[in-house]
Amino acid sequence: MAAGFGTLKDDIRKKIRFILRLDRALLLVWNGCRYWMLAGLLITILQGILPLAALYLIKLLFDLLAALPAATLPNEALFSQAILLIAGAGGLALLENVLHAAASIVNRQQSELVTDYVTAMLHTRSVEADLAYYENSSYFDTLHRAQIEAPYRPVSIVEGLMGAMQNAITLAGLGGLVFLLDPLILVLLIFSVLPAFIVKILFSGKLFRQSREHTMQKRMAEYLNWLMTGDIHAKEVRLFNIGTMLKERYQALRTTLRTEKLRLAAKNSLADLAAQLPAVAMVFGTLAFITWKTVLGAITIGSMIMYYQAIQRGQAALNALFSSLASLYEDSLFLTDFYSFLELEPLVRESQNAVPFPEPLSEGISFSEVAFSYEGSSRPVLDNISFTIRPGEHIAIVGINGAGKTTLVKLLCRLYDPTAGSITVDGVDLRSIGTASLRSNISVLLQDYAKYQVSVRENIWFGNTLLPSDHQTLRQSAAWSGADLMISSLPEGYETRLGRMFENGTELSIGQWQKIALARAFFRQASVIVLDEPTSSLDIESEYEVFRQFHQLTSGKTAIIISHRLSTVRMADRILVIDQGTIAESGTHRDLIEKQGIYARLYELQAGQYAHP
């Protein structure tokens, strides 16, 4: 029994120490809204003092009324004094309401500003996070918890601290009054609310653990909700008639989450009810005590009322103080996920002595014995890859799905670093080149390109935001991609909003979206252009025209084309065939056809499909 109590005591002590480590949360609020934080502090101090002044005026009023039978002053004079005391108490009550309204405004300002500040930190860290993190489910769990809790927890901590300070100021005065009555009552007052404080602290810890344990289930419920309410999979949900099944799974998850949450809340309510019993006994026990002292004539009627209210308000203030401390503990617990998210270590590190991307290229880009495996996978995606792209050369990379073609692009753009080997640009290791400089000199059209729900102009302009959105090459880029005719037919041309997410948006076909994405890649005006399946959604005629123009427009630039349509890569200077993570063949189209290897076999298969529909 003693050992169990000692463990509980140590646990409570650790939790209180944890509460006091609020410097990071306070710094978040200070950086987000320092002046509003100072205003809130001033209001809190005033709110803590006002109850003491009001209590003292009430004491004077009742003492005045109790002294009426023995008064020597006329009733009119006594009434005037009473009116002054009542007016003073009314003025304090009015001031308290004014401060309450002001505190509400300050809290709202703090909440909005800190939410925006913390969200900006989340966004900054999210867009800087390495791509590898997005392949780890624990990253999404941490991100989910950070997104849910971080925007309001810092403000909650400030409000908790302000509330604790206000109640501490009030308690200092009320505690002094109770101490004058009897020091033992003050001790009993403190101990009467401790059980409720312990219950709140323990509940906060259980709530935090429950939240962490249920993160994956919450994310799954959100995912199912997204499937049912979003537009991306709306057609399949209806065609395969899986809406009812998705709804049932969602409801089952929500039932489990709700049941566990309510069960914990019920246990907390019962424990809190039991913890309130000492507080109730304390209040009415002290009422009996001060009534006895009043009957004996030891204190006046006014003093009796003042002491009783001091005990009652003191208990309420002490309870509120401990509740604030418990809330601070809970808020601090939930912010640990936000701090963990901010402290994610970069896997692709920026060199301290980074050099700019070589312009123009003189030696080219070289892969030397490059190997790569995704985290958690024992099978290498790429193994012993070695080749050089000469300046101005157009190479094509072909192979079946899963061969590792797109991974090569990710390594070139330094979204990942090789597991082994090196990539150099004009002899400079890719890891020594500044990331911003590297990516500004490489234009990439990814296979899973983005469909931005903004105007046509902005969709293309996102390719190079360093240029003005009305730059002359923006329209030229659209012409190069073959998107100009389609854009001219839209309701507002380049100002037409694309997609259906917002009002007055126009949805495009997959092929039209791909042309917009291709225009975005051209607008970047980089010295190296990478196209990953750039025409997979275009018809044969459009595809041929795009590649013909592409080779003309990128003359003198280094270009890498990844495609599974071998008819489109014939114009490349050199073709690399990737098979099972290695370079199986290399050469021109004619060379590879003559070898009668993998490329020739795949080419004949595709040619046969067109010849025999």
C-alpha positions as CSV (number, residue, x, y, z in Angstrom):
1,M,0.0,0.0,0.0
2,A,2.8,2.4,1.0
3,A,4.7,1.5,-2.1
4,G,1.7,2.2,-4.3
5,F,1.2,5.6,-2.6
6,G,4.8,6.4,-3.1
7,T,4.6,5.6,-6.8
8,L,1.5,7.8,-7.1
9,K,3.3,10.6,-5.3
10,D,6.3,10.4,-7.6
11,D,4.0,10.3,-10.6
12,I,2.2,13.4,-9.5
13,R,5.5,15.1,-8.8
14,K,6.8,14.3,-12.3
15,K,3.6,15.6,-13.8
16,I,3.9,18.9,-11.9
17,R,7.5,19.3,-13.1
18,F,6.2,18.6,-16.7
19,I,3.6,21.4,-16.2
20,L,6.3,23.9,-15.3
21,R,8.2,23.3,-18.6
22,L,6.1,25.7,-20.6
23,D,8.9,27.9,-22.1
24,R,8.4,26.6,-25.7
25,A,4.7,27.0,-25.6
26,L,5.0,30.5,-24.2
27,L,7.6,31.4,-26.8
28,L,5.1,30.3,-29.5
29,V,2.5,32.6,-28.2
30,W,5.0,35.4,-27.6
31,N,6.2,35.2,-31.2
32,G,2.7,35.0,-32.5
33,C,1.1,37.9,-30.5
34,R,3.3,39.4,-27.9
35,Y,1.3,42.7,-27.5
36,W,-1.9,40.8,-27.0
37,M,-0.2,38.5,-24.5
38,L,0.9,41.6,-22.5
39,A,-2.7,43.0,-22.6
40,G,-4.0,39.7,-21.4
41,L,-1.5,39.7,-18.5
42,L,-2.7,43.1,-17.4
43,I,-6.3,42.1,-17.5
44,T,-5.6,39.0,-15.6
45,I,-4.0,40.9,-12.7
46,L,-7.0,43.2,-12.5
47,Q,-9.4,40.3,-12.6
48,G,-7.5,38.7,-9.7
49,I,-7.7,41.8,-7.5
50,L,-11.4,42.8,-8.1
51,P,-13.0,39.9,-6.1
52,L,-11.0,40.9,-3.0
53,A,-12.1,44.5,-3.2
54,A,-15.7,43.5,-3.8
55,L,-15.7,41.1,-0.9
56,Y,-14.3,43.8,1.4
57,L,-17.1,46.2,0.4
58,I,-19.7,43.6,1.1
59,K,-18.2,43.1,4.6
60,L,-18.4,46.8,5.3
61,L,-22.0,47.0,4.1
62,F,-23.2,44.1,6.4
63,D,-21.2,45.5,9.3
64,L,-23.0,48.9,8.7
65,L,-26.4,47.2,8.7
66,A,-25.6,45.1,11.8
67,A,-24.7,48.2,13.7
68,L,-28.0,50.0,13.0
69,P,-29.5,49.5,16.5
70,A,-26.6,51.1,18.2
71,A,-25.9,53.7,15.6
72,T,-25.5,57.4,16.6
73,L,-25.8,58.8,13.1
74,P,-29.2,59.6,11.5
75,N,-30.7,56.9,9.3
76,E,-30.3,59.2,6.3
77,A,-26.5,59.4,6.8
78,L,-26.2,55.6,7.4
79,F,-28.3,55.1,4.2
80,S,-26.0,57.4,2.3
81,Q,-23.0,55.4,3.5
82,A,-24.7,52.2,2.5
83,I,-25.6,53.6,-1.0
84,L,-21.9,54.5,-1.5
85,L,-20.8,51.0,-0.6
86,I,-23.4,49.5,-2.9
87,A,-22.4,51.8,-5.7
88,G,-18.8,50.9,-5.1
89,A,-19.7,47.2,-5.3
90,G,-21.8,47.8,-8.4
91,G,-18.9,49.7,-10.0
92,L,-16.6,46.8,-9.3
93,A,-19.1,44.4,-10.8
94,L,-19.4,46.6,-13.9
95,L,-15.6,46.8,-14.2
96,E,-15.5,43.0,-13.9
97,N,-17.9,42.7,-16.8
98,V,-15.8,45.1,-18.9
99,L,-12.7,43.2,-18.1
100,H,-14.4,39.9,-19.0
101,A,-15.4,41.4,-22.4
102,A,-11.9,42.7,-22.9
103,A,-10.4,39.3,-22.0
104,S,-12.7,37.7,-24.5
105,I,-11.5,40.0,-27.3
106,V,-7.8,39.5,-26.3
107,N,-8.3,35.7,-26.2
108,R,-9.9,35.7,-29.6
109,Q,-7.0,37.8,-31.0
110,Q,-4.5,35.5,-29.4
111,S,-6.3,32.4,-30.7
112,E,-6.4,33.7,-34.3
113,L,-2.8,35.0,-34.4
114,V,-1.3,32.0,-32.7
115,T,-3.2,29.6,-34.9
116,D,-1.9,31.3,-38.0
117,Y,1.6,31.4,-36.6
118,V,1.6,27.7,-35.6
119,T,0.0,26.7,-38.9
120,A,2.7,28.6,-40.8
121,M,5.3,26.6,-38.8
122,L,3.5,23.4,-39.7
123,H,3.4,24.4,-43.4
124,T,7.0,25.4,-43.4
125,R,8.1,22.1,-41.9
126,S,5.8,20.1,-44.1
127,V,7.0,21.5,-47.4
128,E,10.6,21.0,-46.2
129,A,10.2,17.5,-44.9
130,D,12.0,14.8,-46.9
131,L,10.0,12.8,-49.3
132,A,11.0,9.6,-47.4
133,Y,8.8,10.6,-44.5
134,Y,5.7,10.4,-46.7
135,E,6.4,6.7,-47.1
136,N,6.2,6.1,-43.3
137,S,2.8,5.7,-41.6
138,S,4.2,6.9,-38.3
139,Y,5.0,10.3,-40.0
140,F,1.3,10.7,-40.9
141,D,0.3,9.8,-37.4
142,T,2.6,12.5,-36.0
143,L,1.5,15.0,-38.6
144,H,-2.2,14.3,-37.9
145,R,-1.7,14.8,-34.2
146,A,0.3,18.0,-34.7
147,Q,-2.3,19.4,-37.1
148,I,-5.2,18.7,-34.8
149,E,-3.6,19.9,-31.5
150,A,-1.0,22.5,-32.3
151,P,-3.2,25.4,-33.5
152,Y,-5.1,25.8,-30.2
153,R,-2.9,24.2,-27.5
154,P,-0.5,27.1,-27.2
155,V,-3.3,29.5,-26.7
156,S,-4.9,27.1,-24.2
157,I,-1.7,27.1,-22.3
158,V,-1.6,30.9,-22.1
159,E,-5.3,31.0,-21.1
160,G,-4.5,28.4,-18.5
161,L,-1.5,30.4,-17.2
162,M,-3.6,33.6,-17.1
163,G,-6.4,31.8,-15.3
164,A,-3.9,30.3,-12.8
165,M,-2.4,33.7,-12.2
166,Q,-5.8,35.3,-11.7
167,N,-6.8,32.6,-9.2
168,A,-3.5,32.8,-7.5
169,I,-3.8,36.5,-6.9
170,T,-7.4,36.0,-5.6
171,L,-6.2,33.1,-3.4
172,A,-3.5,35.2,-1.9
173,G,-6.0,37.7,-0.5
174,L,-8.7,35.1,0.4
175,G,-6.1,32.8,1.9
176,G,-5.0,35.7,4.1
177,L,-8.5,36.2,5.4
178,V,-9.0,32.5,6.1
179,F,-5.6,32.4,7.8
180,L,-6.8,35.2,10.1
181,L,-9.9,33.2,11.0
182,D,-8.0,29.9,11.7
183,P,-4.8,28.6,10.0
184,L,-6.1,25.1,10.2
185,I,-9.0,25.9,8.0
186,L,-6.6,27.2,5.3
187,V,-4.8,23.8,5.5
188,L,-8.0,21.9,5.3
189,L,-9.1,24.1,2.4
190,I,-6.1,23.2,0.3
191,F,-6.3,19.5,1.1
192,S,-10.1,19.4,0.3
193,V,-9.5,20.1,-3.4
194,L,-6.3,18.0,-3.9
195,P,-8.3,14.8,-4.7
196,A,-10.0,16.6,-7.6
197,F,-6.7,17.9,-8.8
198,I,-5.1,14.4,-8.8
199,V,-8.1,13.0,-10.7
200,K,-7.8,15.7,-13.4
201,I,-4.0,15.0,-13.7
202,L,-4.5,11.3,-14.1
203,F,-7.4,11.8,-16.5
204,S,-5.2,14.1,-18.7
205,G,-2.5,11.4,-19.0
206,K,-5.1,8.7,-19.9
207,L,-6.7,11.0,-22.4
208,F,-3.3,11.6,-24.1
209,R,-2.5,7.9,-24.2
210,Q,-5.9,7.1,-25.6
211,S,-5.5,9.8,-28.3
212,R,-2.2,8.4,-29.4
213,E,-3.5,4.8,-29.5
214,H,-6.5,5.8,-31.6
215,T,-4.5,8.0,-34.1
216,M,-4.5,5.4,-36.9
217,Q,-8.2,4.6,-36.4
218,K,-9.0,8.3,-36.5
219,R,-7.0,8.8,-39.7
220,M,-8.8,5.7,-41.2
221,A,-12.2,7.2,-40.4
222,E,-11.1,10.5,-42.0
223,Y,-9.9,8.6,-45.0
224,L,-13.2,6.8,-45.4
225,N,-15.1,10.1,-45.0
226,W,-12.9,11.6,-47.7
227,L,-13.6,8.6,-50.0
228,M,-17.3,9.1,-49.6
229,T,-17.4,12.9,-49.8
230,G,-14.6,13.7,-52.2
231,D,-14.7,13.9,-56.0
232,I,-11.6,12.0,-56.9
233,H,-13.1,8.6,-56.3
234,A,-16.8,9.6,-56.7
235,K,-17.3,7.7,-59.9
236,E,-15.8,4.4,-58.7
237,V,-17.7,4.6,-55.4
238,R,-20.9,4.7,-57.4
239,L,-20.0,2.3,-60.2
240,F,-18.8,-0.4,-57.8
241,N,-21.6,0.4,-55.4
242,I,-19.3,0.5,-52.4
243,G,-20.8,3.5,-50.7
244,T,-22.8,1.5,-48.2
245,M,-19.8,-0.7,-47.3
246,L,-17.6,2.4,-46.8
247,K,-20.3,4.0,-44.6
248,E,-20.6,0.9,-42.5
249,R,-16.8,0.7,-42.0
250,Y,-16.8,4.4,-41.1
251,Q,-19.6,4.0,-38.6
252,A,-18.0,1.0,-37.0
253,L,-14.8,2.9,-36.5
254,R,-16.6,5.9,-35.1
255,T,-18.6,3.6,-32.7
256,T,-15.4,2.1,-31.4
257,L,-13.7,5.5,-31.0
258,R,-16.9,7.0,-29.4
259,T,-17.4,4.1,-27.0
260,E,-13.8,4.2,-25.7
261,K,-13.9,8.0,-25.4
262,L,-17.2,8.0,-23.5
263,R,-16.0,5.1,-21.3
264,L,-13.0,7.1,-20.2
265,A,-15.1,10.2,-19.7
266,A,-17.6,8.2,-17.5
267,K,-14.8,6.9,-15.3
268,N,-13.4,10.4,-14.9
269,S,-16.8,11.7,-14.0
270,L,-17.3,9.1,-11.3
271,A,-13.8,9.7,-9.9
272,D,-14.4,13.4,-10.0
273,L,-17.7,13.1,-8.1
274,A,-16.0,11.1,-5.4
275,A,-13.2,13.6,-5.2
276,Q,-15.7,16.5,-4.6
277,L,-17.0,15.0,-1.4
278,P,-14.2,16.3,0.8
279,A,-14.7,19.8,-0.7
280,V,-18.4,19.8,0.1
281,A,-17.8,18.6,3.7
282,M,-15.1,21.3,4.1
283,V,-17.4,24.2,3.1
284,F,-20.3,23.2,5.3
285,G,-18.1,22.2,8.2
286,T,-16.4,25.7,8.2
287,L,-19.9,27.3,7.9
288,A,-20.8,25.6,11.1
289,F,-17.6,26.8,12.7
290,I,-17.9,30.4,11.8
291,T,-21.6,30.4,12.8
292,W,-20.6,29.1,16.2
293,K,-18.0,31.9,16.5
294,T,-20.6,34.5,15.5
295,V,-23.0,33.2,18.1
296,L,-20.3,33.6,20.7
297,G,-19.8,37.2,19.6
298,A,-16.2,36.5,18.5
299,I,-16.9,37.9,15.0
300,T,-19.5,40.3,13.5
301,I,-22.3,39.4,11.1
302,G,-20.3,41.1,8.3
303,S,-17.2,39.2,9.2
304,M,-19.1,35.9,9.2
305,I,-20.4,36.6,5.7
306,M,-17.0,37.7,4.6
307,Y,-15.2,34.6,6.0
308,Y,-17.9,32.3,4.6
309,Q,-17.6,33.9,1.1
310,A,-13.8,33.9,1.4
311,I,-13.8,30.1,2.1
312,Q,-16.4,29.4,-0.6
313,R,-14.7,31.6,-3.2
314,G,-11.3,30.4,-2.0
315,Q,-12.2,26.9,-2.6
316,A,-13.6,27.7,-6.0
317,A,-10.5,29.7,-6.9
318,L,-8.2,26.9,-5.6
319,N,-10.2,24.3,-7.6
320,A,-9.9,26.6,-10.7
321,L,-6.2,26.9,-10.1
322,F,-5.7,23.2,-9.9
323,S,-7.9,22.7,-13.0
324,S,-5.7,25.2,-14.8
325,L,-2.6,23.3,-13.8
326,A,-4.2,20.0,-14.9
327,S,-5.1,21.7,-18.3
328,L,-1.6,22.9,-18.6
329,Y,-0.3,19.4,-18.1
330,E,-2.8,18.1,-20.8
331,D,-1.8,20.9,-23.2
332,S,1.9,20.2,-22.7
333,L,1.4,16.5,-23.4
334,F,-0.4,17.1,-26.6
335,L,2.1,19.7,-27.8
336,T,4.9,17.1,-27.6
337,D,3.7,15.7,-31.0
338,F,4.0,19.2,-32.5
339,Y,7.5,19.6,-31.1
340,S,8.4,16.1,-32.4
341,F,7.2,17.1,-35.9
342,L,9.2,20.3,-35.9
343,E,12.3,18.3,-34.8
344,L,12.2,15.8,-37.6
345,E,15.8,15.4,-38.8
346,P,16.3,16.0,-42.5
347,L,17.5,13.0,-44.3
348,V,18.7,15.0,-47.3
349,R,21.0,17.5,-45.7
350,E,22.1,20.8,-47.2
351,S,25.9,21.2,-47.5
352,Q,27.4,23.9,-45.2
353,N,29.6,25.0,-48.1
354,A,27.0,24.6,-50.9
355,V,28.0,25.6,-54.4
356,P,25.7,26.7,-57.2
357,F,24.6,24.5,-60.1
358,P,27.2,24.7,-62.9
359,E,26.0,26.9,-65.7
360,P,26.4,26.1,-68.5
361,L,27.2,22.4,-68.3
362,S,30.6,21.4,-69.6
363,E,31.0,17.8,-68.6
364,G,27.5,16.7,-68.0
365,I,25.7,14.6,-65.4
366,S,27.2,11.3,-64.2
367,F,25.8,8.5,-62.2
368,S,28.6,6.3,-60.8
369,E,27.7,2.9,-59.3
370,V,24.5,4.3,-57.9
371,A,22.3,2.1,-55.7
372,F,19.1,2.9,-53.8
373,S,16.7,1.2,-51.5
374,Y,13.6,2.7,-49.9
375,E,13.6,2.7,-46.1
376,G,12.3,-0.5,-44.7
377,S,12.8,-2.4,-47.9
378,S,15.6,-5.0,-48.3
379,R,15.2,-5.1,-52.1
380,P,17.2,-2.4,-54.0
381,V,15.2,-0.4,-56.5
382,L,18.4,0.6,-58.3
383,D,21.7,-1.3,-58.3
384,N,25.1,-0.3,-59.7
385,I,23.7,2.3,-62.1
386,S,26.5,4.1,-64.1
387,F,26.0,6.4,-67.1
388,T,26.8,9.9,-68.2
389,I,24.5,12.5,-69.9
390,R,26.5,14.8,-72.0
391,P,25.6,18.5,-72.2
392,G,22.8,19.1,-74.7
393,E,22.1,15.4,-75.0
394,H,18.6,14.0,-75.1
395,I,18.3,10.6,-73.5
396,A,15.3,8.3,-73.0
397,I,14.9,5.9,-70.1
398,V,12.6,3.0,-70.8
399,G,11.5,-0.1,-69.0
400,I,8.6,-1.9,-67.6
401,N,6.6,-0.5,-64.6
402,G,8.6,-0.8,-61.3
403,A,12.0,-1.0,-63.0
404,G,13.2,2.1,-61.2
405,K,12.9,4.8,-63.9
406,T,11.2,7.4,-61.8
407,T,13.5,6.7,-58.9
408,L,16.4,7.9,-61.1
409,V,14.6,11.3,-61.4
410,K,14.0,11.6,-57.7
411,L,17.7,11.0,-57.1
412,L,18.7,13.5,-59.7
413,C,16.5,16.2,-58.1
414,R,17.8,15.2,-54.7
415,L,14.5,14.2,-53.3
416,Y,16.5,11.3,-52.0
417,D,20.2,10.6,-51.7
418,P,21.7,7.4,-53.1
419,T,22.2,4.5,-50.7
420,A,25.6,3.9,-52.5
421,G,27.5,5.5,-55.3
422,S,27.5,9.2,-56.3
423,I,25.8,11.6,-58.8
424,T,27.9,14.4,-60.1
425,V,27.3,17.5,-62.2
426,D,30.4,18.7,-64.1
427,G,32.4,16.6,-61.5
428,V,30.7,18.3,-58.5
429,D,28.9,15.9,-56.2
430,L,25.2,16.5,-56.2
431,R,25.2,16.7,-52.4
432,S,27.6,19.7,-52.6
433,I,25.2,21.7,-54.8
434,G,22.7,24.0,-53.0
435,T,19.3,22.4,-53.2
436,A,17.6,25.6,-54.3
437,S,20.1,26.1,-57.1
438,L,19.9,22.5,-58.2
439,R,16.1,22.5,-58.4
440,S,15.9,25.9,-60.1
441,N,18.0,24.4,-62.9
442,I,16.0,21.2,-63.4
443,S,12.5,21.3,-64.7
444,V,10.5,18.2,-64.1
445,L,7.1,17.0,-65.3
446,L,6.2,14.1,-63.0
447,Q,4.0,11.3,-63.9
448,D,1.7,12.2,-61.0
449,Y,1.6,15.9,-61.8
450,A,-0.4,18.3,-59.8
451,K,-3.8,19.7,-60.8
452,Y,-3.9,23.1,-59.1
453,Q,-7.4,24.4,-58.5
454,V,-6.4,27.9,-59.5
455,S,-6.4,29.8,-62.8
456,V,-4.7,28.6,-66.0
457,R,-2.2,31.4,-65.7
458,E,-1.2,30.4,-62.2
459,N,-1.1,26.7,-63.1
460,I,1.6,27.5,-65.6
461,W,3.3,30.3,-63.6
462,F,3.9,27.9,-60.6
463,G,6.7,26.5,-62.8
464,N,8.8,29.6,-62.2
465,T,7.4,32.1,-59.6
466,L,10.5,34.2,-59.9
467,L,9.1,35.5,-63.2
468,P,6.0,37.7,-63.3
469,S,2.8,35.8,-64.0
470,D,2.3,37.9,-67.2
471,H,5.7,37.1,-68.6
472,Q,5.7,36.7,-72.4
473,T,7.1,33.2,-72.2
474,L,4.1,32.0,-70.2
475,R,1.9,32.0,-73.4
476,Q,4.8,30.7,-75.4
477,S,5.1,27.7,-73.0
478,A,1.5,27.0,-73.5
479,A,2.0,27.0,-77.2
480,W,5.0,24.6,-76.9
481,S,2.9,22.2,-74.9
482,G,0.0,22.3,-77.3
483,A,-2.3,23.8,-74.7
484,D,-2.8,27.2,-76.3
485,L,-5.8,26.3,-78.5
486,M,-7.5,24.6,-75.6
487,I,-6.9,27.6,-73.4
488,S,-8.3,30.0,-76.0
489,S,-11.6,28.1,-75.9
490,L,-12.0,28.4,-72.1
491,P,-14.6,30.9,-70.8
492,E,-12.0,33.4,-69.5
493,G,-8.9,32.1,-71.3
494,Y,-5.8,32.3,-69.0
495,E,-7.9,33.6,-66.1
496,T,-10.3,30.6,-66.1
497,R,-10.2,28.8,-62.8
498,L,-9.5,25.1,-63.3
499,G,-11.2,22.2,-61.4
500,R,-14.5,21.9,-59.6
501,M,-13.4,22.6,-56.0
502,F,-14.3,26.3,-56.1
503,E,-17.1,28.3,-57.7
504,N,-17.0,28.9,-61.4
505,G,-14.3,26.3,-62.0
506,T,-13.9,24.5,-65.3
507,E,-12.8,20.8,-65.3
508,L,-10.4,19.6,-67.9
509,S,-9.8,16.2,-69.4
510,I,-6.8,14.2,-68.3
511,G,-5.0,15.0,-71.6
512,Q,-5.8,18.7,-71.2
513,W,-4.4,18.7,-67.6
514,Q,-1.3,17.0,-68.9
515,K,-0.7,19.8,-71.5
516,I,-1.1,22.4,-68.7
517,A,1.5,20.5,-66.6
518,L,3.8,20.3,-69.6
519,A,3.5,24.0,-70.2
520,R,4.5,24.5,-66.5
521,A,7.6,22.4,-67.1
522,F,8.5,24.5,-70.1
523,F,8.0,27.8,-68.3
524,R,10.7,26.9,-65.8
525,Q,13.3,27.6,-68.5
526,A,15.8,25.3,-66.8
527,S,19.0,24.0,-68.4
528,V,18.0,20.4,-67.6
529,I,14.5,19.1,-68.5
530,V,13.1,15.9,-67.2
531,L,9.8,14.5,-68.6
532,D,8.3,11.5,-66.7
533,E,5.6,9.9,-68.9
534,P,4.8,13.4,-70.3
535,T,2.3,12.2,-72.9
536,S,0.7,9.1,-71.3
537,S,-2.8,10.8,-71.5
538,L,-2.4,12.2,-75.0
539,D,-3.6,10.7,-78.2
540,I,-1.0,9.4,-80.7
541,E,-1.2,12.5,-83.0
542,S,-0.8,15.0,-80.1
543,E,1.9,12.9,-78.6
544,Y,4.0,12.9,-81.8
545,E,3.6,16.6,-82.2
546,V,4.6,17.4,-78.6
547,F,7.7,15.3,-78.9
548,R,8.6,16.8,-82.3
549,Q,8.3,20.3,-80.8
550,F,10.1,19.3,-77.6
551,H,13.2,18.1,-79.4
552,Q,13.2,21.3,-81.5
553,L,12.6,23.6,-78.6
554,T,15.1,22.0,-76.2
555,S,17.9,21.9,-78.8
556,G,21.1,22.6,-76.9
557,K,19.5,21.7,-73.5
558,T,20.0,18.5,-71.6
559,A,16.8,16.4,-71.6
560,I,15.7,13.2,-70.0
561,I,12.5,11.5,-71.2
562,I,10.9,8.6,-69.4
563,S,8.3,6.8,-71.3
564,H,6.7,3.4,-71.7
565,R,5.6,4.2,-75.3
566,L,8.7,3.3,-77.2
567,S,7.4,5.0,-80.4
568,T,8.0,8.3,-78.7
569,V,11.6,7.8,-77.8
570,R,13.0,7.1,-81.2
571,M,14.1,10.7,-81.6
572,A,16.3,10.5,-78.5
573,D,20.1,10.7,-78.9
574,R,20.5,7.6,-76.7
575,I,18.1,5.2,-75.0
576,L,18.8,3.5,-71.6
577,V,16.8,0.3,-70.9
578,I,16.3,-0.2,-67.1
579,D,15.5,-3.8,-66.1
580,Q,15.2,-4.9,-62.4
581,G,17.0,-1.8,-61.2
582,T,20.0,-2.1,-63.6
583,I,20.9,-0.7,-67.0
584,A,20.4,-3.7,-69.2
585,E,20.9,-2.0,-72.6
586,S,22.1,1.4,-73.9
587,G,22.3,2.8,-77.4
588,T,20.3,4.5,-80.2
589,H,17.0,3.2,-81.4
590,R,18.6,1.5,-84.4
591,D,21.4,0.0,-82.2
592,L,18.9,-1.5,-79.8
593,I,16.7,-2.9,-82.5
594,E,19.7,-4.6,-84.1
595,K,20.7,-6.1,-80.7
596,Q,17.3,-7.9,-80.6
597,G,17.3,-7.6,-76.8
598,I,14.7,-6.3,-74.2
599,Y,14.1,-3.1,-76.1
600,A,13.6,-4.8,-79.5
601,R,11.2,-7.3,-77.9
602,L,9.1,-4.5,-76.2
603,Y,9.1,-2.4,-79.3
604,E,7.8,-5.2,-81.5
605,L,5.1,-6.0,-78.9
606,Q,3.9,-2.4,-79.0
607,A,4.2,-2.2,-82.7
608,G,2.2,-5.3,-83.0
609,Q,-0.6,-3.8,-80.9
610,Y,-0.9,-0.9,-83.3
611,A,-0.7,-3.2,-86.4
612,H,-3.3,-5.7,-85.1
613,P,-6.0,-3.8,-83.1
